[in-house]
Amino acid sequence: IGSPGGTGTSKAIKRVKWQKKINIMTWNVKTLNQEGKIHNAIKEMKRMRVDILGISEMRWLDSGDINVDEHRVLYSGRKDGKHEQGVGIILSKEMGKCITSFTPISPRVLLVQLKGSPIDINIIQVYAPTTDRSDEEVQEFYNSIELVLKKLKKDELNIVMGDYNAKLGEGRTSELVGPFGLGERNTRGDDLETFAMTNNLVVTNTWFKQPPRKLYTWKSPLDRPGRIVRNQIDYILVNKRFRNSCTTVKTYPGADINSDHVPLMGAFKIKMKRTNLKRKQRYDLRRLKDPNIKQEVKLELNRKININTEQNCNNPDIEKEMDELRKHVLEVKEKHLKPDKTKRKSWMTNEILDLMEERRIHKGRVNEYKRIQSQIRTKIREAKESELKEKCQEIEFYQDRYDSFNVHKKVREVTGKYKKSNCGKLIDEGGNLMIGTEERKNTWKKYVEKLFQDERSEKTPNRDGIQGDDILEEEVQVAIKQIKHGKAAGLDEVE
């Protein structure tokens, strides 16, 4: 099932034993809506060996599924043009192959489902309203998560993580909230515990004894030596049945993305399965504009057709000849028209990444940190200007060759429209959220059946004896020449 039902699932699943433990992290980054921030996040993922990174306060618009530096980025944001709120999940290259479904619920809630062994994994990334928001908005937030949890199976590992903007405080209060919290509880902490108890979720980072610097997830702007103002407001919750799959949870104050939050990472004992996606081979028919390639294709295809015609001249069989022709066309496409797999060059430079690492090292030295941050902004601006200049030169090059296809393609790249792969949630006629693959299939099936429902009789008029003029070869040639280029192939894969 495709958009708006989210990403589809593969038909074949291959078991892999490449990983028994995965690192899952959640981080409020304050924003990824700044040049270089997404690369900064991925750099930290690689350094800390993070497999899955949940993002709170991402601040990207709409929802989508893109690839950045061999990492898969799924996000859900606002649709009104305001760069506020927003959640996302970044997955490593290997983890990206395990995704079975992605459902953006709201700018505060996102669901990603992955294939695991022996159980599947469902990750809900959240960003709760801040303390200045109304209680009604907070309750609506928790209700939206519960709506998703009710759709998920109880015998699967369900992880609900993110910035809850709530303080549970120190001391055990139930079998779901452990003794190793931080500070004092507030009223939003009561709301969080009620939510956890209602849905039988364990707050994992309250069950592992850590030093205070490995417990806090947010540092106040008022924090300074001699007056420490730090709180624990980010949490990783798992369903009680699988609480032992989480072996440890702690924060990493040394990580840096120019945010006042600290990432919270949990280690999970999980085996993953890779979804064996059968991707359709794409071909670049624009290569036929090259006279040399066009001549090679023409000669080879004619040679194959002539050989086939000679072999079948004594016993012609139209169906067999069509199958042979299709086979020859596919062989020629495979040999001459495969697209260039050269990766698109990123504007991000090693110099900028090195400066980000230097900034992280000086995280405790305010003046040095600000100086390096200023350098990073300058280098990013220069790199983006250089990239824009190169792309404008490419556009001029294709304009001179009257290649409108590549002109529009490069314009889309410059404007950023090329990267969007919009996704959405699927709602049935009753207003119910559809999450499971089978649910989505059935919903789409009912919709299409209703859309094309025809009450007319299936009786067809008798046309026996009616015969039109023969189709001329010249008419076929004219029709072929009128076919538009660049359109998707049919089931026979002939373009």
Secondary structure, 3 states (H helix, E strand, C coil): CCCCCCCCCCCCEEECCCCCEEEEEEEECCCCCCCCHHHHHHHHHHHHCCCEEEEECCCCECEEEEEECCEEEEEECECCCCCCCCEEEEECHHHHCCEEEEEEEECCEEEEEECEECCCEEEEEEECCCCCCCHHHHHHHHHHHHHHHHHCCCCCEEEEEEECCCCCCCCCCCCCECCCCCCCCCHHHHHHHHHHHHCCEEEHHHCCCCCHHHCCCEECCCCECCECCEECCEEEEEEHHHHHHEEEEEECCCCCCCCCECCEEEEEECEEEEECCCCCCCCCHHHHHCHHHHHHHHHHHHHHHHHHHHHHCCCCCHHHHHHHHHHHHHHHHHHHCCCCCCCCCCCCCHHHHHHHHHHHHCCCCHHHHHHHHHHHHHHHHHHHHHHHHHHHHHHHHHHHCCCHHHHHHHHHHHHCHHHCCECCCEECCCCCEECCHHHHHHHHHHHHHHHCCCCCCCCCCCCCCCCCCCCCHHHHHHHHHHCCCCCCCCCCCCC
